[in-house]
Every structure is written in C-alpha cells, then in structure tokens.
Amino acid sequence: MPAEVKKVNGYQVSTPGGIKAKSTTKKKAEAQVRLLQGVEHGWKPTGKKRHSAEEGSFLESRKKKFGVSQ
C-alpha cells in the first residue's frame, strides 16, 4: 500500500484505500506513513509501550572504564 504525504492546508496522508489523516503536521504525517508501512509488512500493534533494556554489560564496562557513576 503506497502511502503518500501531500501538502494540502497542512499535510494529508492518503493511500489507495482512502485518506488516513488530514490537516496534520509534516512530522506527524511522516510518522503515520511509517506506521502504515509497518502494519503492511506484518507489524502488529499491541498497545504496549516500548521497553528499554536494562543497562547491558557493554554500558557497565564503559562506565567502569571512564569512571562514570550514576
């Protein structure tokens, strides 16, 4: 599904299936296109927020090496 962004009184996101967003900002329109492309390629939104991993051994070793404390 080729989504496209058009500048029409703000920005508009459209696909062959219809208009998905109207009168939005360019940043939000581009984010909407990425979302639609992700869904098309198999990503399934769960509604959960992304989690950040605990600090791994790489960061811990760097903190020790450079003497950074929290």
N, C-alpha and C positions, 0 to 999 in steps of 0.2 A: 504494500500500500504506500505509494509515494505521497507523503505529506509535504505540503509546501506552505511557506510563510509569505504573505502578501502585505504590503503597506497600504491599508485602506482605512483611513480615520483611526489610526492606531495600527495594530497588526492583527492579522487574521490567519488562522491555521485551517487549511482545508485539505481534504482527502477526496478520493473518488466517491466515498460514501457520504460526503457532506461536510459542512463546516463544523469544526470542532471547537473553535474559540474565536471570539470577535472582540475588537476594541481592547486589546491587551498590549502589554509592553513587548518590546523585541526580545528581551531576556526570557520572559515567561513563554512567549510563542516558541522560541527555540527549545526550551525545556519540554514543552508539550510535544513537539516533534520527536525529541529523543524518547519520551515516554511511549508514544505510539509505535515507534520503530522497535523498541524493546518488547512490547507486547506482541507485535507481529512476529518477532523472532523467538518467541517461546517464553519470555519472562512472565511470571505470574505474580501480580501484586498481592501481598499478604496483609498489608496494612501495618506491618510492624516496622519500627524504625531500624535503621542500620545500626549495628553494634560495632563498637571499636574493640579490637582485640586488646588483651592485656599487653603490657609492655613486654616484648619478647626478649630473648637473650641478646639479640643484636643491640637493642637500645640500652639494656643494662650494662653490656660490656663497654659501650661508648660513654655512658655516664661515669663508669669507674675510671676509664682511661683519661677523660678530660676533667674529672673531679667535680662533676655537676651533681648537686644534691637537690632534692625537691623541697 
